[in-house]
Amino acid sequence: MRSKPSAVYANRMERYPDAVWLIWSNKWGCWYRSGCAGYTSDIAQAGLYDRATAAAHYAGSVAKKYRCTEPFPLSTVQRHIRDRIEHLQREIAERETQLAHMLSLSTARTGG
């Protein structure tokens, strides 16, 4: 899921009291992984950061084209997380169906 949530940037740190934040890299179009060690397009693998770390990645009044990173409070990414969970659940259901079909073919061939 390579899209960031919509949230007004100005005064973001002041507007959201969240204790847990995620950090988006505008340069790479991905989430920071835990410990700022690499990037991921999968929000399920994104790192969770405290407010102080998120604030260090907030550029305040810097023009949009110069912002390298954007912190997002957990409350604003919940829809993205739910969408990712639903996608994974659909993927699991599809794989289970495929495996059941393969098992039935295998059983039919072996007569057991």
SVG drawing of the C-alpha trace seen along z (x, -y; Angstrom):
<svg xmlns="http://www.w3.org/2000/svg" viewBox="-12 -28 31 73">
<polyline fill="none" stroke="black" stroke-width="0.4" points="0.0,0.0 2.1,-2.9 0.0,-5.8 0.1,-8.0 -3.0,-9.2 -4.5,-12.6 -3.8,-14.9 -3.1,-18.6 0.6,-19.1 0.5,-22.5 0.6,-22.3 0.2,-18.5 2.3,-17.9 0.1,-20.3 -3.2,-19.1 -2.8,-15.4 -2.1,-14.3 -1.3,-10.7 1.5,-9.0 2.2,-6.6 3.3,-7.9 4.4,-6.5 6.9,-8.2 6.5,-8.5 9.4,-9.2 8.4,-11.5 11.7,-10.8 11.0,-7.1 7.2,-7.0 7.3,-4.5 7.0,-4.1 10.0,-4.0 10.6,-0.6 11.3,-0.2 14.3,-2.1 14.4,-4.2 16.2,-1.1 15.0,-1.0 11.7,-1.6 8.5,0.4 5.5,-0.1 3.6,2.3 2.0,0.3 1.9,3.6 5.8,3.5 6.0,-0.2 7.8,-1.2 6.0,-2.8 7.6,-5.9 7.1,-8.0 6.0,-11.6 9.6,-12.9 11.0,-10.9 8.0,-11.9 8.6,-15.6 12.3,-15.3 10.9,-14.3 8.5,-17.2 9.7,-20.2 7.1,-22.7 6.7,-25.5 9.1,-24.1 7.6,-24.1 6.0,-20.8 8.5,-20.2 11.4,-20.3 9.9,-18.0 11.8,-14.7 9.6,-13.0 6.2,-13.4 5.1,-12.0 1.5,-10.7 -0.3,-10.0 -1.6,-6.5 -5.2,-7.8 -4.9,-9.1 -3.5,-5.8 -6.1,-3.5 -8.1,-3.4 -4.9,-2.3 -4.3,0.3 -7.8,1.7 -7.5,1.7 -4.2,3.7 -5.8,6.2 -8.8,6.7 -6.4,7.2 -4.4,9.8 -7.6,11.6 -8.8,11.8 -5.3,13.1 -5.4,15.8 -8.9,16.8 -7.8,17.1 -4.7,19.2 -6.9,21.5 -9.2,22.0 -6.3,22.7 -4.8,25.2 -8.1,27.0 -8.5,27.3 -4.9,28.7 -5.6,31.1 -8.8,32.4 -6.9,32.9 -4.2,34.8 -6.7,37.0 -8.6,37.7 -5.4,38.8 -4.2,41.0 -7.7,42.5 -7.5,41.7"/>
</svg>
